[in-house]
Amino acid sequence: MRIMGLDYGSKTVGVAVCDPLGLTAQTVETIVRKEEDKLRRTFRRIEDLAREYEITSIVLGYPKNMDDSVGERAKRTEAFKEMLEKRTGFPVILWDERLTTVEADEILKESGVPVRERKKVIDKVAAGIILQSYLDSPKGAASQGLEERNDS
């Protein structure tokens, strides 16, 4: 049972997957499209990756505002979630993604990745952070049948 993590943006979707045990998230790729509403190829690529990695569910970053309200970007993500569920048949879990892009940028900066190169990978790194956050949560552990983990 593997889970895919997605960071949905206006022109990109960062993709990450967990290992077969559901313990760690690994970045996979960033899917790029020319226009926000042109999603056919994006869905096809997500389906291909889901088959390749034997995915059973998807965690989708949910960009709520800092005051916990739902803005335009979150509403677009909700619509994407509905389309993704219909298209793939997988359950899609919305997961708070506030500040993940900032965290991803910090990680890349500390790793010495030049600004120009960061833009190419930041979305998949953010997807990895979203997925790892879910996996580390009690809900994520329960979904993998790992309610009690020994981290030592």
C-alpha positions in Angstrom: 0.0 0.0 0.0 1.8 3.1 -1.2 0.5 6.7 -1.0 1.2 9.5 -3.5 1.6 13.0 -2.3 0.8 15.9 -4.6 1.5 19.7 -4.4 -1.0 21.2 -6.9 -0.2 24.6 -8.3 -1.5 26.8 -11.1 1.0 25.4 -13.7 2.8 22.5 -11.9 2.0 19.5 -9.8 4.8 18.2 -7.5 4.7 14.5 -7.0 6.1 12.3 -4.2 5.5 8.7 -3.2 6.1 6.8 0.0 8.2 3.7 0.4 6.3 0.3 0.5 6.2 0.4 4.3 4.7 3.9 4.4 7.5 5.3 6.5 9.3 7.8 4.2 8.3 10.1 1.3 10.5 10.3 -1.8 10.2 13.0 -4.4 9.4 11.8 -7.9 8.9 14.7 -10.4 7.2 17.9 -11.2 4.5 17.8 -13.8 4.4 21.0 -15.8 1.5 22.3 -17.9 1.2 25.5 -20.0 -2.2 26.6 -18.8 -3.9 26.2 -15.4 -7.1 24.5 -16.7 -5.4 22.2 -19.1 -5.3 19.1 -16.9 -5.7 16.1 -19.3 -2.0 15.4 -19.6 -1.5 16.1 -15.9 -4.2 13.5 -14.9 -2.7 11.0 -17.4 0.8 11.4 -15.9 -0.6 11.0 -12.4 -2.4 7.8 -13.5 0.8 6.4 -15.1 2.8 7.1 -11.9 0.1 5.6 -9.7 0.3 2.4 -11.7 4.1 2.4 -11.7 4.3 2.8 -7.9 1.2 0.8 -7.1 -0.5 3.6 -5.4 -3.6 3.0 -3.3 -4.4 6.6 -2.2 -3.4 10.2 -2.7 -2.6 13.0 -0.3 -3.2 16.4 -1.8 -1.8 19.5 -0.3 -4.6 21.8 0.8 -3.5 25.5 0.7 -5.7 27.1 3.4 -5.0 30.6 4.4 -2.9 31.3 7.5 -6.1 32.2 9.4 -7.5 28.8 8.5 -10.0 30.2 6.0 -10.5 28.7 2.5 -9.5 31.1 -0.3 -9.5 30.8 -4.1 -6.5 28.6 -4.3 -8.0 26.1 -1.8 -11.3 26.1 -3.7 -9.4 25.3 -6.9 -7.7 22.5 -5.0 -11.0 21.1 -3.9 -12.2 21.1 -7.5 -9.0 19.3 -8.6 -9.5 16.8 -5.8 -13.0 15.9 -7.1 -11.7 15.5 -10.7 -8.8 13.5 -9.5 -11.0 11.1 -7.5 -13.3 10.6 -10.5 -10.5 10.1 -12.9 -8.3 7.8 -10.8 -10.8 6.1 -8.5 -8.4 6.6 -5.6 -9.4 8.2 -2.3 -7.8 11.7 -2.2 -7.1 13.1 1.3 -6.7 16.9 1.6 -3.8 17.7 3.9 -2.8 21.1 5.2 0.2 22.4 3.2 0.7 25.8 4.8 4.3 26.9 4.6 5.5 23.8 2.8 6.9 25.8 -0.1 8.8 28.0 2.3 10.1 24.9 4.0 11.1 23.3 0.7 12.9 26.5 -0.4 14.8 26.6 2.9 15.8 22.9 2.5 17.0 23.6 -1.1 18.9 26.8 0.0 20.6 25.0 2.9 21.6 22.2 0.4 23.3 24.8 -1.8 20.9 24.5 -4.7 21.1 27.7 -6.8 17.9 29.8 -7.0 17.5 29.1 -10.7 17.6 25.3 -10.1 15.2 25.5 -7.1 12.3 26.6 -9.3 12.6 23.2 -11.2 12.4 21.1 -8.1 10.6 23.1 -5.3 7.2 21.6 -6.1 8.2 18.0 -5.8 10.1 18.8 -2.6 7.0 20.4 -1.3 5.0 17.3 -2.3 7.5 15.2 -0.3 7.0 17.5 2.7 3.2 17.2 2.5 3.4 13.5 2.2 5.9 13.0 5.0 3.7 15.2 7.3 0.8 13.0 6.6 2.8 9.8 7.1 4.1 11.1 10.4 0.7 11.9 11.7 -1.5 9.5 13.6 -4.0 9.4 10.7 -1.2 8.6 8.2 0.2 5.8 10.5 -3.3 4.3 10.9 -3.9 4.4 7.2 -0.8 2.2 6.8 -1.7 -0.1 9.6 1.2 1.3 11.6 -0.4 2.8 14.6 2.6 2.2 16.8 5.9 2.9 15.2 9.3 2.3 16.7 11.5 5.2 15.5 14.7 4.1 17.2 
